[in-house]
Structures are given as C-alpha cells and as structure tokens.
Amino acid sequence: MDFSQELLKKLDSIVNNWVEVVRQDGELESSRELTYKAVLDGLPSVLRAIAKILSDSENGAHQTIVEKSLEHGIIRAKQGYDPSEVAREYRILRQIIFAHLESDLLQGSTAQILQATRLIDMALDEVIGRCFNSYTEERLQELEKLQSQVNLTNHELTRLVDTHRDNLAHLAHDLKNPLQSILLSSDLFLRQHNTQDTVISLDHIERVLRNGRQILHLINDALEVSRHEAGQVTLQPEVIDVCTLIDNVVDTLTPSASEKDLTITVDYELAPRQVTTDPLRLEQIITNLVSNAIRYTETGSITITCLVECNNQPNQNDHFEHFVIVITDTGIGIAPEDQAKIFDPYFRGGSRAKRLPDSTGLGLAIVGRLVQLLQGEIQLDSQVNVGSTFKVILPLAVQTPERTSVDV
C-alpha cells in the first residue's frame, strides 16, 4: 500500500476538518477570533512533507517540516496561544490524520501499518518539538523586551519618588503582588529551563509576561499623571474626522467587550465630521472611558454618542459651539458620595472599593486632566447597580497657540 498517495488525496479534507475542529474546540479559545488562514498556517506543507516521508522520499521533506514547524511556533506565540493550546491542536491533528487514513491502513499488512504509523508519529513528534522550541524563543524575546522597558521606566520612576511619596505608597501597594509573582515565577522557570522544555515551564513564562505587563501599565499611568501635574503635556492640534477616531477605538476594544458578551453601540448621526483638536489626547480620553465601562460592566451594553451642541454663553451675544461625547454603560455604578472624588488619583470609592486585577486607579484621573488640556469639561451621572454616563464637552476647535499646556 502506498499510504503517501492516500494522504495526498485526502489532504484538503484533513486540512478543512482540522481547522473546523480547532475553531470549534472549547479549550482552544485563542483560535476563535482567528481567520481560516490564520489557523491553517503551514499545515498543508507539513502534510505534504509527511507524505514524502511515507513514500521513502526524503528529498527536502525533513527540512520542510523543520522550517514550517519553527514558523508555526513563532506565529502561535504572536497570536497569544497558551502552550497547552499549541499541544492540543497537534493532538487533534494526529487524531484527524489517522481517522482519515484508517480505512486505507486496514488494507495493508501488519508490517505496513506499523511502519506507516511509526513514520507519521515520528514526523508529528518532530513538528511538535520544533514548534515548541521556536514558541519558547519568541516568548523569551518578548520577556527580554519587557525587562528592558521596565528598566527604562525605573529611571523616571526613581526621579519621582521624592516629590510623590504619598502617591507612590499607593502605587507600591498595587505593584507588590504582581512583582512577587514575577520574581517567584522567574526563579522557578530559570531552574527548570536548564533541564527540560515543558508546557509547565512555558506557563511560567506566560505568568511572568502577564504580570510584567500589569506593572508596566501601572507605572505608565502613574507617569502620565505626574507629567500632567508638572505641566509637561502639550497640545498638538490638527483637523481630524472624529467619527473615524471613535471607530478606531471601538475596533480596538470590541474583543474585550466580546469576552464578556457586551455590545458596543455607536451613534454619531449628529456628530461633527471634522474638529480641530489633539487626536492622540482625544483617543486617550475615549479609550480610557470605554475601557473603564467594559471593566466595570458585567452584563448589558455600552453606548457611545457623539453630537454637536450649540448654547448661548452667559452674558454674551454670540454662540458657543462645542461637540460632546457621551459614554453610557450598564455597570455597577458609582455611589453619590464618591462621584466628586472619582477623578482623583488612587481614589478608592465605596462601590468600586473591590479593585479589579487590571485596574490602576489612575484611568479617570488621566481622563480628567486630558479633558482640561483640550479646554473642555467632563460630567458624570451615575447610579449604583444601574450604570454610569460620562459626558465629555469639548470645543469644535481648541485655542490655536502652538504650545498649550496645563498645570493641574
């Protein structure tokens, strides 16, 4: 029996079956949002190489397996796969290959069956081993980059210690637990990495990266607030399409909302098509407010409304035109006694006293300062267990001086 030809005949069927099973598998969460092509990767080339091995024709088959497996590991690391997910999709592949070849294998002799099974298993073991090698290297490179970023931010953080002792005391409290996890996980990983590359050791890398990102998020938010307080933030106004900017923010945050089955609705039928403002700062405001809404909303929806308002200025004859961005959620809400302090750095309100793991306590403080920088104001309307509405009021065109800064 020439099992290599049978494998080639059924290649498309195996590929389609594998992609379908992987995307529907309840334990492979990382594959659900990927396209067919992203899940497929280099699988057809690997299967053709296995077919060459079955026909006793090496002819570059081993090199193809090595190259495609290494590429696959790097791609899966960048796609955010857990090590257990990578291992599981290869187990599924093994099962599907033998399921499609079962009838053909049964027609061969015992020796032929054993030989074909052994060759397929050896090829898949090679694929898995090479894939995990490149996966590990990619994760280690990301860890090294993260460590470099932490070292760079440490210099500026140290400079701020003397002038921000109280704030840094709160920050140190938030940094303590993830930092301890990083140290313990790194120590365990370094001891294990010298002896074996296992899924367990790769999980330790994931833990290090996750907690490292949390620390960077905390530090960067703290530094952002400090820059505002030092009057070091300046405006870079330009004419922008505010609707496109809002769409970009929604596209970025939709996956986070989808994880909690939340819907994000946008209404900018009455929105201005163009405004003159700092796009980076406006995007920061909207991103922080929508992220906050997702973080503190478990069920329901989030609505973003943008429109132009025109009011008479008190004691003036002319009109004052501005646009507003309203973000409404159905989350846990904010207690009345906490609403006046919600934009203070590190404030822990009663209804939000139970801090979420990825919360820095600085998001709304940054929003308040950015709104002021853009010469606007922000209003809050909230009820506990009902939801919150943040209304950002901004001029259609910020003041034109080349350098506009704010001291808070």
N, C-alpha and C positions, 0 to 999 in steps of 0.2 A: 504494500500500500504506500502511495506517495502522499503522506499527510501534509506535506508542504503545499501541494496544489489545492487540497481541500481547504486549507487555512486561507489561501489567497482568494479562493472562490467565495468564501464566507466573510471576507474581511469587512466589507461595508456593513453587513448585518451585525457583526460583532461590535464594530465601532458605534453604530447607531444605538444598539441595545445597551452598551456600556454607558454612553453619555446620558441616555434616558434614565437608567437606574441610578447613576451618580447624582443627577439633578433632583431626583425624587427621594433619595435616601434621607431619612430623618436625622441621621447622625452626621451628615455632610452639609452643615449649614453654610459653609463658605462658598459652595458651588451654586447655591440657589439664585443668586443675583448675577451670575456669570452668563455670558452668551454661549451658544453652542460651540463656537470656535474656541473660546477661552477655555472651556472644559476639555475639549478634544486635544488641544496642544499637538504633540508629535506622535500620538498613538499609532496612526496608520504606518508611519515609517518604522516604528518599533515592531509592529506585527509583521511587516514585510521582511525585516531582518530576522525575526524568529523563523519565518517560513524558509529563508535561505539556510539557516542552521539545520532545520529539519531535513532539507534536501542534501545535507552534507556539503553545501557550497558556502564556505565562509565568505570569500570574495567581498570583504569590507563589511560583512554583517555585524561582526563584533564591534567595529569602530562606530557604526551607525547607532548601535544600542548604547554605547558609552556616551556619544555626543548628545543624543536625544534625551537620555536619562538625566544627564547633567543639566541640560536646558530646562527640563521639566521641574527639577528641584528648585532652580532659581525662580522660575515663574510661579510655582506654588508658594514660595516664601514671599514674593512680592504681592501675591493675591491674598495673603493673610491666612493661609491654611494652617491649622494646627498639625503637629506631627502625626497625631492619631488619625486625622482625616486623610493625610497622604497615604499612610499604611492601609487604611480601609479601602480607598479607591483601587489600590493594587490587588487587594484580596478579592474585590468584586470582579476585577479584570480576569484574574485566574479562574474564578468560577464560571464566568461567561465563556471564556475560550474553551474550556473542557465541556461545557454544556452544548456548544455548537459543534464540537468535534466528536461527541460521544458516539453517535451512530457510525461514524467513519472508523473510529478506533476499534469498535467492536467487530469490525470486519477483518481486522489484521490479526496476525498471530500474536501469541503472548509476548514473544521477544520484541516484535514491532511495537506493541502497545507500551511495554516498559521503556523501550528506547525513546519513543516519541514523548512520553510523559516526563522522562528524565530530562530530555533536552529542553522542553518547554519550561519546566520548573527551574532549570539552571539559568535559562535566559531571563526569566522573570526575577529570579534572585539577584542576578547581575543588575537588572534595571532598578530594582528597589534599592540596592546598596549604593549605586552611583547617584541615584536621586537624593537619598538622604545625605550623602556627602556634600553635594552642592547646596542642598537646603540648609545644612548646618553652617556652611561657609557664608552663605548670604545673610543668615541671622547674626553670625558673629561680626560681619562687616557693619551691619546696622547697629549692633551693640557698640562697636568702636566709635562710630559716628556720634551716637548718642552720648557716649562718655566725653567726647571732645566738646560737644555743645554744653554739657554740664560744666566742664572745666572753664569754658569761656564765660558762662553766666556767673560762675562763682566769683570772679574778679569784681564784677559790678555789684553783686550781692554783698560782698565784703565791704565795699566802699559805703554802702548804705546803712551798715549796722549802727554806727554811732548816732546817726540822725533819725533812725526809725526803730528804736529799741522796742517800743510797745507793739508796733505792727509786726515786727519780726518775731516777737514772742509768740503771737498767734500763728504766724507762718511756720515757725519751727515746730509747733504742736501738730500742724497738718502734715509736715514733712516727715515726722518721726516714724510713723508706722510703715509707709512705703519705703523709706530709706532702710529701715531694719530688714524688710523683706528682700531688698536688693542685695544687701550685704550677705545675708544668710544664703540666699539662692546662688549668688555668685561663688561663694566659698564652696558650696556643695557641688556646683557644676564644674568648677576647676578641678576638684578632686576626682570626679567621675570621668571627665573628658579625657584624661590621660589613659584610661583603661578601656573604655568602650563608648561607642556612639549608639545610644539607645533612645527610644522615644521618651523615656523618663528624663534623660539629661536635656533633651530638646525642650521639654516642657519647662525646665528651669530657665532656659534662655527666654522663653515666652514670658515667664513671670518677671524676669529682670527687665525686659523691654517694656512691658505694660506699666510697671511701677516707675520706671525711669521716665516714661512719657508723662506720667502724672506729676512727677516732681518738676519737670520742665514747664508744664502747664502752670503749676503754682508759681514758680519763680518768674516766668514771663508776665503773668498777670500782676504780680507784685511790682515788678519793674515798670510796667506800663503805668500803674497808679503813681509811682514815685516820679516818673518823668512829667506827668501832668502837674503834680504838686510843685515840681521845681520849675514849671513854666518852660519846659524844653520841647513841647509839642507844637509844631507849626502847621498852618493850613497850606494845602496845595490845590486851590480850586480850579475846576475846569467844567466845561459844559458836558453833561452826561445824560444818558437815557435812563431814568430812574426805574422804569419797568424792567428793562433788561438786567439792571443790577439786582433787583428783587428776584427775578427768575434765576439768576446765578446762585444766589443764596439758597433758594428753595431747592434747586437741583443738588446742591452740596449736602443739605440737611435732610432730604427726603429719606435716605436709607436709615438714618437714626430714628425718624418718626415711624417708619415701616416696621422696625423691630418691635415697637410697642403697639402696632396696629392703629396708629394715629393718622388722621388725614390732615393735610395742609391745604387750605383753600386760599386762593389769591383773588382779590377784587381790586383792579385798578382801572375800571372803566372811566372814572373821573380824574384819573391821575394826570399830572403834567407829563408831557412827553420829554421835555428837557428841563433841567435845572442846572444852576451853577453852584457847585459845592465840591467838597473834597471826597472823591469816590471811595478812597480807602477807608476814611473815617466813617462815612455813611454805611459802608458794607460791614464794618466792625459793629456798629450800633445794631443793625438789623440781625446780624448773625448772633450776637450775644443774646438779644431778646428772644429770638426764635429758639435758640439752643436752650435757654432757660425755661421757655414754655414746654419744650419737649421733656426736659429733665424732670419737671415737677407736675407733669400730666400723665396719668396712668391710663385713662380711657377718654374717648371723645375726640375732639378736633382742635386745630389751631387755625385761626383766620388772620390773614394779612390784608389790610385795606389801605389803599393809598389814594388820596384825592386832594384837590386844591380847595382852599378856603379863602374867603375874602371878607375881612371885617373892618369896620371903621375904627381907626386908632382913637383912643380917648383924647379929647382936646385938640384934635387935628382934623382938617378938612379932607385930606387925601385918604386914599385907601391903603391898607397894609395887606398885601397878598402873601400867602405862605402855603406850603403844602404840608399835609400830615400823613404819618404812617401809623396805623393802629394795629396792634398785635394782640389778639384775644385768645385765651386758652380756657379749657375746662378742667384746670388742675386743682391743686389743694388750696390755692388762695393765700392771702396774706392778712393777718389779724390787723384790725384798725390801729391798735397801739404800736404796731411795728412799721406801719406804712411811711411814717415821717423819717424813719432811720434806714429804710431799705437801701438807700444809695450810699450809705456809709461803709467804708472798707471794713471787712471782717465782722460786720454786724450779724448776730445770730438771733433771728426773730423767733417768737414762740411757736408759730405754725410751721416754721422751717428749721426749728432747732435741731431736729434729727437730720444732720447733714448727709447728703448722698456722697458715695465714694469719689466721684469725679468732680465734685463741687469745690471751688476755690474760695468762695465767699467774696470774690472781687469783681465778678461779671457786671453786676448792676452799678457798682462804684465806677467802673470804667465807662459804662454807658452814660452815666450822669455827666461825667467830665467831657466826654466826646460831644454830647448834645450841646453843652455850654460852649465848647470850642467852635461848633458850627453855628453859633449865635441863635440857638433855639431853646426850647424848653421841653420837659417831659412831664406827663401827668399820669397818675395811677388811679385806677378804680378796681377794687378787689373785694371779694367776699370769701371767707373760709369755706372750703368744700364746694365752692361754686365755680371759681375761676378768677382770672385776673385780666385786666385790659391795660396795656401801656400805650399811651398816645404821645408820639413824638412830633412836635411842631417845629418846622424849620422854614427859613426864608427861601423863596424861589431863587434868590441869588445872594450869596454871602457877600460881606463887605470886601471891597477889592484890594486893600493894601496887600503888597506882596508877601509880607510876613505878619500873620495874625496869630498871636499866642495867647494863652490863658494862664493866669495864676490862680490856683484853687486854694 
